[in-house]
Amino acid sequence: MKSTALTLLVSLTLACPALIRGKEKKADPRIKQIHTVFVKEEHNVASDALRANLEKWTCFKAAPNHANADAVISVLWMKDSRNTPDVASSVQAAAQRPLSIGQNLVYHTTVVVNAREGTKFKKIWSKSLEQGESDEQIQSGVTKLIGALKADACDQP
């Protein structure tokens, strides 16, 4: 009887956090005060795409350098290969990680907004996204993340 009651108590305790909804994280209000941004050169396709389409994709104006900008946006983008056997690993380990054609590439995208505070810049907004190759062909990670930034900063979806 005691063990049944204890088991019930432990399971209810573990289940309660799953039932309680977390607070929806709101964007930093300083994001709405940004008008001009400089897209930092990260030497990747995603930062080049944002630099070329910044004014079309967002409500921000492009600044020629970080000294003239209210904020600096960094776009970190990486292509990674998954589920491919490591040459140095054993045959058994390679057999446990089967190859799946068309799903081997994973794209990691992160957009970070650093706003000017006096003479320094401080991070006020950041989101990351990981998607597979088929997702990336439908819509790139940078366009999805810039859509989220636009919703937070420009009051537009």
C-alpha positions as CSV (number, residue, x, y, z in Angstrom):
1,M,0.0,0.0,0.0
2,K,2.8,2.4,0.9
3,S,4.7,1.6,-2.2
4,T,1.7,2.1,-4.4
5,A,1.0,5.5,-2.8
6,L,4.7,6.5,-3.1
7,T,4.7,5.4,-6.8
8,L,1.5,7.5,-7.4
9,L,3.0,10.5,-5.7
10,V,6.2,10.3,-7.6
11,S,4.4,9.9,-11.0
12,L,2.1,12.9,-10.3
13,T,5.1,15.0,-9.3
14,L,6.9,14.1,-12.5
15,A,3.8,14.7,-14.6
16,C,2.9,18.1,-13.1
17,P,5.6,20.2,-14.9
18,A,4.4,18.7,-18.2
19,L,0.9,19.9,-17.5
20,I,1.9,23.5,-16.5
21,R,2.4,25.7,-19.5
22,G,5.5,27.8,-19.6
23,K,5.4,31.5,-20.1
24,E,5.7,32.5,-23.7
25,K,9.0,34.3,-24.1
26,K,8.5,37.8,-25.4
27,A,11.0,39.7,-27.5
28,D,13.2,42.3,-25.9
29,P,11.4,45.7,-26.3
30,R,14.7,47.3,-27.5
31,I,14.3,45.4,-30.7
32,K,11.6,47.8,-31.8
33,Q,13.9,50.8,-31.4
34,I,16.3,49.5,-34.1
35,H,16.1,51.3,-37.5
36,T,19.5,50.7,-39.2
37,V,21.5,47.5,-39.1
38,F,24.8,46.3,-40.4
39,V,25.0,42.7,-41.5
40,K,28.3,41.3,-40.3
41,E,30.4,39.5,-42.9
42,E,30.4,35.9,-41.8
43,H,31.7,34.5,-45.1
44,N,28.6,32.2,-45.7
45,V,25.7,32.0,-48.1
46,A,23.1,33.0,-45.4
47,S,24.8,36.2,-44.4
48,D,25.3,37.2,-48.1
49,A,21.6,36.5,-48.8
50,L,20.5,38.6,-45.8
51,R,22.8,41.5,-46.8
52,A,21.4,41.5,-50.3
53,N,17.7,41.3,-49.2
54,L,17.7,43.1,-45.8
55,E,15.5,45.9,-46.7
56,K,13.1,43.7,-48.7
57,W,12.8,41.1,-45.9
58,T,12.6,43.4,-42.9
59,C,11.7,46.9,-41.8
60,F,15.4,47.8,-41.2
61,K,17.6,50.0,-43.3
62,A,21.1,48.8,-44.2
63,A,24.0,50.7,-42.7
64,P,27.4,50.8,-44.5
65,N,29.3,49.8,-41.3
66,H,28.8,49.0,-37.7
67,A,29.7,52.6,-36.6
68,N,26.6,54.0,-38.4
69,A,24.2,51.2,-37.3
70,D,21.8,50.9,-34.4
71,A,22.5,47.1,-34.4
72,V,24.7,44.4,-35.9
73,I,23.2,41.2,-37.2
74,S,25.3,38.1,-37.4
75,V,24.1,35.0,-39.4
76,L,25.9,31.8,-38.5
77,W,25.3,29.0,-41.0
78,M,26.7,25.6,-41.2
79,K,26.1,22.5,-43.3
80,D,26.7,19.2,-41.4
81,S,26.6,15.7,-42.5
82,R,24.7,13.2,-40.4
83,N,24.3,9.4,-40.4
84,T,27.5,8.9,-42.4
85,P,29.9,6.2,-41.1
86,D,33.2,7.4,-39.7
87,V,36.1,5.8,-41.5
88,A,37.9,5.3,-38.2
89,S,34.9,3.6,-36.5
90,S,34.3,-0.1,-36.4
91,V,32.2,-1.9,-39.0
92,Q,29.6,-2.7,-36.3
93,A,29.2,0.9,-35.3
94,A,28.8,1.9,-39.0
95,A,26.1,-0.8,-39.4
96,Q,24.2,0.7,-36.5
97,R,24.1,4.1,-38.2
98,P,22.3,3.3,-41.5
99,L,22.6,5.7,-44.3
100,S,19.4,7.4,-45.4
101,I,19.6,8.9,-48.9
102,G,18.5,12.5,-49.1
103,Q,18.6,13.0,-45.3
104,N,22.3,13.1,-44.7
105,L,22.7,16.9,-44.7
106,V,21.6,19.1,-41.8
107,Y,21.7,22.9,-41.9
108,H,22.3,24.9,-38.7
109,T,21.3,28.5,-38.9
110,T,21.6,31.1,-36.1
111,V,20.7,34.8,-36.3
112,V,22.0,37.1,-33.6
113,V,21.1,40.8,-33.2
114,N,23.5,42.9,-31.1
115,A,22.1,46.4,-30.3
116,R,24.2,49.4,-29.6
117,E,24.5,50.4,-26.0
118,G,26.7,53.5,-25.8
119,T,29.9,52.5,-27.6
120,K,29.4,48.7,-27.2
121,F,27.0,46.2,-28.7
122,K,24.9,43.8,-26.5
123,K,23.0,40.7,-27.7
124,I,19.2,41.4,-27.5
125,W,17.8,38.8,-29.9
126,S,18.9,35.4,-31.0
127,K,17.2,32.3,-32.6
128,S,18.6,29.1,-34.0
129,L,17.1,26.6,-36.4
130,E,18.2,23.1,-37.5
131,Q,16.6,21.6,-40.6
132,G,17.2,18.7,-43.0
133,E,18.1,19.0,-46.6
134,S,14.5,18.7,-47.9
135,D,13.4,21.5,-45.5
136,E,16.2,23.7,-46.7
137,Q,15.1,23.2,-50.3
138,I,11.6,24.5,-49.4
139,Q,12.7,27.5,-47.4
140,S,16.1,28.4,-46.1
141,G,16.8,28.7,-42.4
142,V,17.8,32.3,-42.7
143,T,14.5,33.3,-44.3
144,K,12.6,31.5,-41.6
145,L,14.6,33.2,-38.8
146,I,14.4,36.6,-40.4
147,G,10.6,36.1,-40.6
148,A,10.6,35.6,-36.8
149,L,12.9,38.7,-36.4
150,K,10.5,40.7,-38.5
151,A,7.5,39.6,-36.4
152,D,9.3,40.7,-33.2
153,A,10.9,43.9,-34.5
154,C,8.5,45.2,-37.1
155,D,5.2,44.0,-35.8
156,Q,4.6,42.2,-39.1
157,P,4.5,38.4,-39.7
